[in-house]
Every structure is written in C-alpha cells, then in structure tokens.
Amino acid sequence: MSAGLVLEDIYTAYDRADVLSGISLEVEPGKITCILGSNGAGKTTLIRSILSLTAPRTGRILYDGADITGLGTHQIVRRGIACIPEGRRVFPKMTVRENLLVGGYQESAASALGARLAEVFQVFPQLRERTGQLAGTMSGGEQAMLSIGRGLMAAPKLLIIDEPSLGLSPLYVKANFNVIRDINKRGVTVLLVEQNVKQTLAIAHRGYVLSQGRVVAAGDADQLREDPEVRDAYFGRQ
C-alpha cells in the first residue's frame, strides 16, 4: 500500500538562519505531488528535512501515520522512502548492475533482489543490455535512467525525485517524466521536486510553490497551471 507524507509547520535552519519557515504540506498516497520553485526557494532543504539530513528546528513530519521527525536517515529509508538525488550521482567506476545493487543494499535475499532487477529492466530495457558497462561511460540521459532505477531497487512506497530534468536534453527530459508517471501508475507515491513547470504539472496531481522558504501557492496541478499570478510571478511565461 502506498504511504502518505505530512509536514506540519516545519522550520529548518542553517547557522540559526531559517531556510524553511512554517512549511506545511501533504503528499497524498498513490499520487504525484510536486514542489516547484526557483533556485534558492528551499526545495533541497525541504528534501534534507524529510530525510533527516538536516533535521527541522521545529515542526513535525509524519509518514504513514507515524512521527518520523528526528529519526536517523537509515531508519527513514527502512520505512519505505527512497530519494533520487539532483545531478544523478551514479558511481562512475561501478557497472550498471553494481550501481543498481547498491540501491537494494537493505535487501539480503537474492531472490528479492533478482525480482527487483527484473522490474527495473522492465521499466528501462536499455539498462538490461548494459549491465556490465561502467556508469561513468554512459550519457547523461542514460545515467538519469540508472539513477531512477537505483532508487526503484529499494522497492520504495514513497519516491522523492530531485530535479530529474537537470542537465538533460529535451528528449530525455520528456522520456524521464513519462517514466515517472509510469512508476506512479505502478503504485509508488512520488514527491517530485522541480523547476521545469510545464513538464511537472503535466504529470502531477497536486503541487506546492515555494519561494524564500515558504509555501506561496498550493492546489491541484490544473489550478496551478492556469493561475496567471503564480505563472508570471514565479516561473515566467512557459
């Protein structure tokens, strides 16, 4: 069953200066929820807060009905939350297969790992053909596939995806967003953090707009797409 995530009045600071100020939002089970905003809006800090890499100063984070605020990152991952980081960050001197197996490191049963590999190869047939290739020799788009596949190896209930369009050609951007939509259709809840407004709102169910560490707009994807004030003030005309 998919899991929901709720943030309640989150304040997160670096060196006593709040980067997030009173963030409250909900990631509905089984849906794609997006976080939109320009550089410096607080998107990365939001992800770090959820994963307890930078613990919130105040507020609560609930996942699947349980308070996970302040838990260790490994404990949060064990509860079914996986993150695909910005910039892909594959291990360049490891093969495709080795990179994927890193994503399933918490699973010790060979049969379960084999089943997860098969599912990743179903999503990304290109990776099946390149299991022995070093990740560092792949194109940016291929590394993006590998990064998403590695995230899926954790069999997540909630998948956080940070800036999947970063540095990719328009062709790969479109392909990646189609894959994200397909992953969601397989039952995985998705939190999509992005600057690419047009592509993101085309697949998201609901979204939040961040500016200077605060939620300045929220609503269904259709509402945000048609809101001229949100579009012009934060994203320009797209």
Backbone torsions as a table, in degrees:
resi	resn	phi	psi	omega
1	MET	NA	138.4	177.7
2	SER	-67.6	156.5	-177.0
3	ALA	-119.1	149.0	178.3
4	GLY	-101.5	156.3	-179.3
5	LEU	-127.6	133.2	-180.0
6	VAL	-129.4	127.8	172.6
7	LEU	-108.0	130.7	-177.6
8	GLU	-120.5	107.3	170.9
9	ASP	52.0	54.3	-175.4
10	ILE	-82.8	128.3	170.0
11	TYR	-118.6	124.4	178.1
12	THR	-128.3	133.5	-173.5
13	ALA	-126.9	151.4	165.9
14	TYR	-117.5	126.3	179.2
15	ASP	50.5	45.3	174.4
16	ARG	72.4	-2.7	178.3
17	ALA	-99.6	119.5	-178.9
18	ASP	-66.7	128.7	173.6
19	VAL	-97.8	-37.8	172.6
20	LEU	-109.0	133.9	-175.3
21	SER	-129.2	96.9	174.3
22	GLY	71.3	40.3	-178.7
23	ILE	-76.2	123.8	172.7
24	SER	-129.9	128.3	178.1
25	LEU	-160.6	167.5	-179.5
26	GLU	-135.2	134.2	172.6
27	VAL	-104.9	108.3	-174.5
28	GLU	-73.3	141.5	178.0
29	PRO	-57.7	134.7	175.3
30	GLY	78.8	1.5	-176.1
31	LYS	-112.4	165.5	169.1
32	ILE	-100.4	116.1	175.5
33	THR	-110.5	132.9	-178.1
34	CYS	-112.3	150.3	172.5
35	ILE	-116.7	116.5	-176.6
36	LEU	-111.8	149.1	177.6
37	GLY	163.9	158.4	-178.8
38	SER	-80.1	176.8	175.5
39	ASN	-57.9	136.1	179.0
40	GLY	86.3	3.6	-178.2
41	ALA	-76.6	-19.8	-179.4
42	GLY	111.5	10.4	-175.5
43	LYS	-64.1	-46.8	-178.8
44	THR	-66.2	-39.1	177.9
45	THR	-63.7	-34.8	177.0
46	LEU	-61.4	-46.0	178.2
47	ILE	-62.8	-43.9	-179.7
48	ARG	-62.1	-34.4	178.6
49	SER	-67.7	-43.9	179.9
50	ILE	-61.1	-42.2	-176.8
51	LEU	-85.2	1.3	179.8
52	SER	63.0	25.0	172.5
53	LEU	-76.6	-33.2	169.0
54	THR	-130.7	99.7	-171.9
55	ALA	-65.5	140.5	177.0
56	PRO	-60.8	146.8	176.6
57	ARG	-73.1	-43.1	174.7
58	THR	-144.5	166.9	179.8
59	GLY	102.5	175.2	-178.0
60	ARG	-129.2	147.3	172.9
61	ILE	-122.4	121.5	-179.3
62	LEU	-112.2	137.7	177.4
63	TYR	-135.4	123.9	-179.2
64	ASP	56.7	32.9	177.2
65	GLY	85.8	-4.5	-178.2
66	ALA	-109.2	145.2	178.0
67	ASP	-77.4	115.5	-179.6
68	ILE	-108.4	7.3	-179.7
69	THR	-59.0	126.1	174.8
70	GLY	85.1	-4.1	174.7
71	LEU	-66.9	158.3	175.1
72	GLY	-67.2	152.0	-178.6
73	THR	-57.9	-40.1	-180.0
74	HIS	-63.8	-33.2	178.1
75	GLN	-69.7	-36.7	179.2
76	ILE	-67.5	-41.9	178.4
77	VAL	-62.2	-40.2	180.0
78	ARG	-63.3	-23.9	180.0
79	ARG	-80.2	-4.2	174.0
80	GLY	110.9	17.1	177.6
81	ILE	-105.1	125.7	176.4
82	ALA	-123.8	153.6	-178.4
83	CYS	-130.5	132.5	171.8
84	ILE	-101.4	110.6	-169.8
85	PRO	-74.9	159.1	174.3
86	GLU	-59.9	140.8	175.7
87	GLY	78.6	10.9	172.3
88	ARG	72.6	-60.8	175.2
89	ARG	55.7	49.4	172.3
90	VAL	-75.7	164.6	176.4
91	PHE	-89.2	105.5	-167.6
92	PRO	-65.7	-29.5	-176.6
93	LYS	-95.8	9.5	174.7
94	MET	-108.7	153.7	-179.9
95	THR	-74.5	170.2	176.8
96	VAL	-57.7	-47.1	-179.5
97	ARG	-61.0	-44.0	-179.2
98	GLU	-64.0	-40.5	176.8
99	ASN	-59.9	-43.7	-179.1
100	LEU	-64.9	-41.9	-178.4
101	LEU	-65.2	-29.6	175.4
102	VAL	-59.5	-37.3	179.8
103	GLY	-65.3	-24.3	179.5
104	GLY	-104.2	28.6	-171.7
105	TYR	-62.6	-23.0	-178.2
106	GLN	-83.6	-6.2	178.9
107	GLU	-102.8	121.2	-176.5
108	SER	-97.2	-18.5	-177.0
109	ALA	-76.5	122.8	-177.8
110	ALA	-61.9	-35.5	-178.9
111	SER	-65.6	-39.8	179.2
112	ALA	-67.6	-41.2	178.3
113	LEU	-64.2	-40.2	177.8
114	GLY	-61.8	-39.6	179.1
115	ALA	-67.1	-38.1	178.9
116	ARG	-68.7	-40.4	175.9
117	LEU	-59.9	-42.5	179.7
118	ALA	-62.2	-37.9	179.2
119	GLU	-68.4	-40.8	177.2
120	VAL	-62.1	-42.0	-179.8
121	PHE	-68.4	-25.0	175.0
122	GLN	-70.0	-38.0	177.9
123	VAL	-74.3	-40.2	-176.6
124	PHE	-125.7	81.9	179.8
125	PRO	-58.7	-27.5	-179.2
126	GLN	-62.5	-32.4	-177.9
127	LEU	-70.6	-31.3	178.3
128	ARG	-60.3	-36.1	-178.2
129	GLU	-76.4	-10.2	-172.4
130	ARG	-126.8	27.9	-173.8
131	THR	-58.4	-30.3	-179.0
132	GLY	-93.6	0.2	-178.0
133	GLN	-79.6	140.2	175.8
134	LEU	-68.4	133.7	-175.9
135	ALA	-61.3	-31.5	-178.5
136	GLY	-68.6	-14.8	179.8
137	THR	-94.9	2.3	-178.7
138	MET	-88.5	158.4	175.7
139	SER	-71.1	167.8	179.0
140	GLY	-59.6	-41.1	179.0
141	GLY	-65.6	-39.3	178.6
142	GLU	-68.2	-38.0	176.6
143	GLN	-65.1	-33.6	176.6
144	ALA	-63.5	-42.0	175.8
145	MET	-59.3	-46.0	-177.9
146	LEU	-62.8	-40.2	-179.9
147	SER	-63.5	-42.8	177.4
148	ILE	-66.3	-42.8	178.3
149	GLY	-60.2	-40.2	178.2
150	ARG	-62.4	-38.9	176.7
151	GLY	-64.0	-38.0	180.0
152	LEU	-68.9	-22.9	-179.9
153	MET	-64.9	-17.7	176.5
154	ALA	-81.5	-1.4	-176.8
155	ALA	50.5	55.4	-173.6
156	PRO	-73.3	151.1	167.5
157	LYS	-88.9	-31.6	176.8
158	LEU	-127.7	124.4	-179.2
159	LEU	-114.4	119.1	176.0
160	ILE	-96.0	124.8	-176.9
161	ILE	-121.4	118.6	-174.0
162	ASP	-102.6	112.7	174.2
163	GLU	50.5	59.1	-177.6
164	PRO	-67.5	-15.7	-179.2
165	SER	-89.7	-5.5	-172.8
166	LEU	-59.8	121.0	173.5
167	GLY	74.5	11.8	-177.7
168	LEU	-104.2	154.1	175.1
169	SER	-68.5	156.7	179.0
170	PRO	-54.5	-34.4	-179.9
171	LEU	-64.2	-45.9	-179.6
172	TYR	-71.6	-33.0	176.9
173	VAL	-59.9	-48.8	179.7
174	LYS	-60.7	-43.4	-179.7
175	ALA	-63.6	-41.7	-179.5
176	ASN	-63.3	-42.7	-179.7
177	PHE	-67.8	-34.2	174.9
178	ASN	-63.9	-39.1	178.3
179	VAL	-65.1	-42.5	179.6
180	ILE	-60.3	-42.3	177.9
181	ARG	-63.2	-40.7	179.5
182	ASP	-65.9	-39.2	177.6
183	ILE	-60.6	-43.0	178.2
184	ASN	-62.2	-39.0	179.5
185	LYS	-66.1	-19.8	176.7
186	ARG	-81.8	-1.1	175.1
187	GLY	107.2	6.7	-179.5
188	VAL	-92.6	126.7	173.7
189	THR	-71.6	138.7	-175.3
190	VAL	-126.5	132.2	167.8
191	LEU	-110.5	110.6	-172.9
192	LEU	-107.0	116.7	-177.8
193	VAL	-106.4	117.9	-168.8
194	GLU	-152.6	161.2	169.1
195	GLN	-106.1	-19.3	-178.0
196	ASN	-77.6	92.0	-170.2
197	VAL	-66.5	-46.4	-174.3
198	LYS	-61.4	-51.1	-178.7
199	GLN	-65.5	-39.4	-176.3
200	THR	-66.3	-48.5	-178.0
201	LEU	-70.4	-15.6	176.7
202	ALA	-72.3	-23.4	-178.5
203	ILE	-116.0	-17.3	-176.2
204	ALA	-77.9	153.8	173.7
205	HIS	-91.3	-37.3	-177.1
206	ARG	-146.5	156.0	-178.8
207	GLY	-148.3	161.9	175.4
208	TYR	-130.2	141.6	177.5
209	VAL	-107.5	125.4	177.2
210	LEU	-103.7	140.5	171.9
211	SER	-147.5	123.5	179.7
212	GLN	51.0	42.4	173.0
213	GLY	79.7	11.9	179.9
214	ARG	-129.7	152.1	172.0
215	VAL	-79.6	117.4	-177.6
216	VAL	-107.5	-10.9	176.3
217	ALA	-160.6	149.6	178.3
218	ALA	-154.8	151.1	177.9
219	GLY	162.3	-179.9	174.0
220	ASP	-61.6	155.7	-178.0
221	ALA	-56.9	-40.2	179.8
222	ASP	-62.2	-40.3	179.4
223	GLN	-63.3	-44.6	-179.1
224	LEU	-68.0	-36.9	-179.2
225	ARG	-64.4	-35.3	-175.6
226	GLU	-94.5	-4.4	-177.0
227	ASP	-79.5	107.0	-175.7
228	PRO	-65.9	-32.1	-179.0
229	GLU	-67.6	-44.7	177.9
230	VAL	-64.0	-46.3	-176.5
231	ARG	-61.7	-48.1	-175.0
232	ASP	-75.8	-36.1	-174.7
233	ALA	-75.6	-34.0	-171.8
234	TYR	-115.1	-21.4	-174.6
235	PHE	-127.3	-7.8	-172.8
236	GLY	73.7	-176.0	-177.7
237	ARG	-88.1	116.9	-178.2
238	GLN	-120.3	NA	NA
